[in-house]
Amino acid sequence: MDSLTLALIIVATCAVYFYFKKKLLYFEERGVPYAPGWPILGNMASSFFRRKHFSEMMLDIYNVNPEAKYVGAFDFGRPVILLRDPELIKAITIKNFDSFQNHFIVFDEQLDPLFAGNLFSMAGERWREARNLLSPAFTSSKMKAMFGLMIECGKNIADYMSELPDADRKEVQTKELFTKYTNDVIATCAFGISIDSLKNPENDFYVYGRRGTNFEGWAMLKFLLARMAPWLMKLLNVRFISEETAKFFKNIVADMVKTRDEKGISRPDMIQLMMNARNTEKKHLKLDIDEMTAQAFIFFLGGFDTTSTQMCLLAHELAINPEIQNKLQDEIDRVMEESNGNPSYDAVQGMEYLDAVFNESLRRHTQAILLDRVCQRPFELPPALPGGKPFKIQPGMGIWISGTSIHMDPKYYNNPDKFDPERYYQKKLTINDELNLGFGIGPRGCIGNRFAILETKVLFIYLLSKFTLVANAKTCSPLKYSKSTFNMKPDGGFYLAIERRSQKAN
């Protein structure tokens, strides 16, 4: 190597180093407390190299200055603000929503239509139009219409477990069990397809569902790469969802729409709402099969994977806290006895301790690790610390809110590591509660929260009426999240014993 080439390499290396070094001084130059980052990787290094679970990484950033209203961080090379103050969280996500309406978009719609074209990834008026269109699919009246279908799935899982030999219930992989339940619920409630994944686990709906919701290993690295360099994903033609999986879901939706059109079938679900709106005036939506599939897929993703994971976390807490499980079973037994084994929608909605148990599971193990917003108009934040200067957020800058960190802050929750449903007993939550972020907050909160809550309650009503969840040798306690995935699961998976109750309800 000649001296000129060597000199050019040294100069280029130094230029890159000082460029990223300068970017990492962004908050220091502006007097904002911040978590020091690495060049290129910013504060994502510990998650990128799998040294910490994503929730632990966020908690480290959140705790960099416990007295601050907000702190600075680096989303790879991009400076972002992590909000710590509940009033600021409400100001950004609700009061000034129009200035912080969108998420940071990491997927390209041409490359990944299922991820980039759904409600979560949509921006601006297109998102607003889609949200207004789809919201009626999750009203109380629609939940009542779907309730009977959920009940059949709940009875099915209880009957299936009853038929298993006792030896087969000593070591149950609950993620697999609950995913089959959520798969069947979402198939019948959203797609109008009757499936029994417990008896036929090789059905295409379940198989492709598992493929499409796998966020471990290479899938996790692809997601991080998309956040770091979306342009590189497009350049290398790297898809997050395989073409085969995308084609399967597109064909399902296309066949469903065709059948309903030809036979005049109408169902109270998301697909029907989109079908009904095809001939209405729309400024930003096409509602072709691609758009319908994208909306159906994100609903499937939330119902299939996220909800089943929350079920596993809830079941885990009940197994290691038998006194809480006993109290919940008392409430379930009472409702089952009063309803002769067939609880009504209103009876389920009136189960206050079940509601408290679910809400506490969402606090203690919230999957809303990171909620993000992107600034659209200049916005001034008050000083992060007393005596400091205000900070003006510029358009394009990201805002982070960590539900996990808020929920584990002893300032807001006494003894936050303890699983204590009494915190929520006889307390109703809303999507605008800045201290309860399990389903997000504000207009961009989870559209399907009622659906997720109801299918979870139905599962535990029927399961716990006949069985007791018990920790076994493979139960991870204390629960440590695997560093190889964004999901909240232990390295070895979720395992429990499911024992038949000696005295059970109808």
Buried (B, 14 or more C-beta within 10 A) or exposed (E): EEEEEEEEEEEEEEEEEEEBEEBBEBBEEBBBBBBBBBBBBBBBBBBBEEEBBBBBBBBBBBBBBEEBBBBBBBBBBBBBBBBBBBEBBBBBBBEBBEBBBBBBBBBBBEBBBBBBBBBBBBBEEBBBBBBEBBEEBBEEEBBBBBBEBBBEBBBBBBEBBEEEEEEEBBBBBBBBBBBBBBBBBBBBBBBBBEBBBBEEBEBEBBBBBBBBBBBEEEBBEBBBBBBBBBEEBBEEEBBBBEEEBBEBBBEBBBEBBEEBEEEEEEBBBBBBBBBEBBEEEBEEBEBEBBBBBBBBBBBBBBBBBBBBBBBBBBBBBBBBBBEBBEBBBEBBBEBBEEBEEEBBBEBBBEBBBBBBBBBBBBBBBBBBBBBBBBBBEEBEBBBBBEEBEEBEBEEEBBBBBBBBBBBBBEEBBEEBEEBBBEBBBEEEBEBEBBBBBBBBBBBBBBBBBBBBBBBBBBBBBBBBBBBBBBBEEBBBEEBEBBBBBBBBBBEEBBBBBBEEEEEBBE
